[in-house]
Every structure is written in C-alpha cells, then in structure tokens.
Amino acid sequence: MSNNPKFETQAIRTQSERTGNREHTAPLYLTSSFLFDDAEQMRAMFADEIPGNLYSRFSNPNTTELIDKVCLLEGAESGYATATGMAAVFTTLAALCSSGDHILACRSVFGSTHTVLTKLLPKWNITHSYVDIHETDSWAASIQPNTKLLFVETPSNPAVDILDLEWLGKFADEHGLILIVDNCFATPYLQQPIKFGAHLVLHSATKYMDGQGRVLGGLVVGKEELVDEVRLFARHSGPALSPFNAWILSKSIETLALRMDRHCSNALALAERLESHPDVELVKYPFLPSHPQYEVAKKQMRQGGGIVSIVVNGGVDRGREFLNQVKVASLTANLGDSRTIVTHPASTTHAKLTDDQRAEVGILPGLIRISVGLEHVDDIIADIEQALAASKPILA
Ligand SMILES: *Cc1c(COP(=O)(O)O)cnc(C)c1O
C-alpha cells in the first residue's frame, strides 16, 4: 500500500497473509484450533510470550483481518470482534465496569442497549443515569463520584438526532470519563469518533458493514489499554465472532464506501422530496438545513447517512397504514441493508414506553424510520409517495 492510503484502498487492501496456494481472496479459516510446532511453542503461546493463533475463541485469521481493517478505518489502536453488536455493547460495559460503578448514557440509545442498562447491569450493581441529548448543559450535574463512562449514539435511532462529538470529547476529558460511541449509523466512512476524543467505538456490523442483511457481527475498537480489558473479558466469557461471519464482513467492507455514497445520496434525495409533501409533518435528516443540528452534522460527518425519519400526519393509525401500503420497501427489523426498510417505532420497538417517554426521544406517534436502500432512487421515492397517498385517511 502507499504511505497514506485512502479509506477505499484500506477497506479493500487490508488483508491477512495468504497461504502457499497464493489465493487472491482471503481463504476461510473454519478451524476451531491451531497446531503448535512443539511443546515449547505451545507453552510460550499460552503464556502470551509469542503472538499467534491458538484457539478461535481467542483469535482467528479471518476475525483478525476484519479487526485490523476496522481499526485502520476508525483510526483505532486495537480491537475485538464479537458475534453481534449487542455482544460488543454488553461485553464492553461488563468488562470496564465493576460493581458500584455508574454509567452516564444518552437517553436515545438502541433498544437492547437500554435493556442492558436498565435490566442486566443492575444485577451486578452497575447503575446508570440518562441524559437528554438536547440539554447538554445539564449533563455535568448527572455525574456522580462513581461515574466511569459516558455512552452515546450519534446519529441516534430512530430520530436521527446528532450529538457534537468535539464537545463530547472535551466533556469526557474534563470529567475523566471513558467516552464510548456506538457508531453503527454512520460507519467509519461517514464519521470517525476517535478523532474527536472517543476512547472506544462500537459497531453492530450487522447493519451497514454487512449491508446486505446476511450476518450478525459486532466490533469494539479504540484505545489499547481499554481493548485489552475487553479482550480479556471476551476471551474467557466467549462472545467471539465466527470466522465465517468475519470473512463475509471483511469482504463487505470492501464496498462500504461505494454503498454508503449511494445510501446517502438516495436518502438526501428522498428527504428533500418529502420536505414539501403535504402529508409529512416533519422530515429529519442530518444533511437537511432544517435539521436542528445541521451545522454539527456538517462538521463531523462526510454525508448525512442512510436513515431518514418522517412524521406522517394522522398519528399511529396512519403510521401503521403507511407500512401496510409500501410495495417496494420491506417491513423488517433491520437497517443498513441494500433493501429499503420501513418501521413504525411507536407501535413496535418503543411500544412499551409511555407517550411522554417516547416524546423525550423524539418518537412521535406518526414517526416512520426509513432505512433508505440501494434500489433506484426514483423507485424508492415513488414507493414512499404511493404509500403516503394510499394511507391517506378519508376525511369526514
Ligand atoms: C442494531 C444495533 C445494535 C445491536 O446490534 P446487533 O448486531 O443487532 O446485536 C446496537 N446499536 C445500534 C445503534 C444498532 O442499530
């Protein structure tokens, strides 16, 4: 590689060593363990005195290639790959926190992350406080003497709100907190939180990194000494990514930049079109000037991402009817896929919250989350427009 390879080149040319067969594409190492030359090598590898693959719960050439690639793309020192995005979230929080520690988290976190914070970690007396992403002035008051880390997502799911990463980096530094950013919605192609002071970046690789709805996967990358703790915890608790999924993901990332460019241009075109639609009360997209954090998004993101949130008039009923009327888009619990996906958070992922709790995280009754896919943009726009027309309530 050249001295200063660009994102696309790194995404394609970061590769594990090839075997004597001189294969062009990385071979798949479906093996649970690796051979040692002799007893001394075995002893030294177990003692961590020499590097090498020992057992695939610890490392495997396919997962190592994926980790090395994502570390380069995120500007991270070290990383570990997990079976799912949630394994990355849970393993990281469980590895870094001890009983009695406290976590500060933005309220608009991914649903299962919310369950980890509210239901799982309290089993070990690890507590949390939620902070409102629109009221960063009040965050310092929520810090306790035992607050260990700050966990955020930007853009947020599903309301695509944006947090200022530069501000977050300074805030974490000032208060001695470990800053963890779930970078799933942006991917390292659009935003690199480590540049702004994040200590760890988490991913659900299931989403844009695979990008084709095939495999689950997760990653945690960042500061070496923190990843070392995560790796120790993970190696012995066992959430390792399978070599097969790592192989898929490493290949997928070769086209991440291309795919993200198209996700973003399709999403922007759709968002612009829907802004003037009479049945759409609100369009939220980070690269629309009407987005409340447009300037921040422009500062820290290359493009606006592939998720557009809209609020249709007519509330929950209209939102659900809209879902019934789409013909191209899929109704499925995923995002970041080549196929456009629509969901109605108020009646599904966030149905258990009260209206007030939903409003706090920007989920209005008529909110539709559109994960804009890679179909032709004209067909995506036509499908959304016809679903809006077909779901129109009959006015009395
Ligand atoms: C999907 C998602 C996760 C969880 O990832 P899985 O691979 O489904 O376990 C975490 N954070 C965000 C923002 C997500 O969208």
The ligand as an SDF file (V2000), in Angstrom:
LIG
                    3D

 15 15  0  0  0  0  0  0  0  0999 V2000
  -28.6150   -2.9790   15.6670 C   0  0  0  0  0  0  0  0  0  0  0  0
  -27.9240   -2.0870   16.5940 C   0  0  0  0  0  0  0  0  0  0  0  0
  -27.2340   -2.6010   17.6970 C   0  0  0  0  0  0  0  0  0  0  0  0
  -27.2220   -4.0800   18.0370 C   0  0  0  0  0  0  0  0  0  0  0  0
  -26.5850   -4.8370   17.0580 O   0  0  0  0  0  0  0  0  0  0  0  0
  -26.9210   -6.3920   16.7770 P   0  0  0  0  0  0  0  0  0  0  0  0
  -25.9280   -6.7740   15.7370 O   0  0  0  0  0  0  0  0  0  0  0  0
  -28.3470   -6.4620   16.3230 O   0  0  0  0  0  0  0  0  0  0  0  0
  -26.7310   -7.1320   18.0600 O   0  0  0  0  0  0  0  0  0  0  0  0
  -26.5750   -1.7070   18.5200 C   0  0  0  0  0  0  0  0  0  0  0  0
  -26.6010   -0.3810   18.2840 N   0  0  0  0  0  0  0  0  0  0  0  0
  -27.2630    0.1500   17.2340 C   0  0  0  0  0  0  0  0  0  0  0  0
  -27.2540    1.6170   17.0260 C   0  0  0  0  0  0  0  0  0  0  0  0
  -27.9440   -0.6810   16.3460 C   0  0  0  0  0  0  0  0  0  0  0  0
  -28.6110   -0.1530   15.3150 O   0  0  0  0  0  0  0  0  0  0  0  0
  1  2  1  0
  2  3  1  0
  2 14  2  0
  3  4  1  0
  3 10  2  0
  4  5  1  0
  5  6  1  0
  6  7  2  0
  6  8  1  0
  6  9  1  0
 10 11  1  0
 11 12  2  0
 12 13  1  0
 12 14  1  0
 14 15  1  0
M  END
$$$$
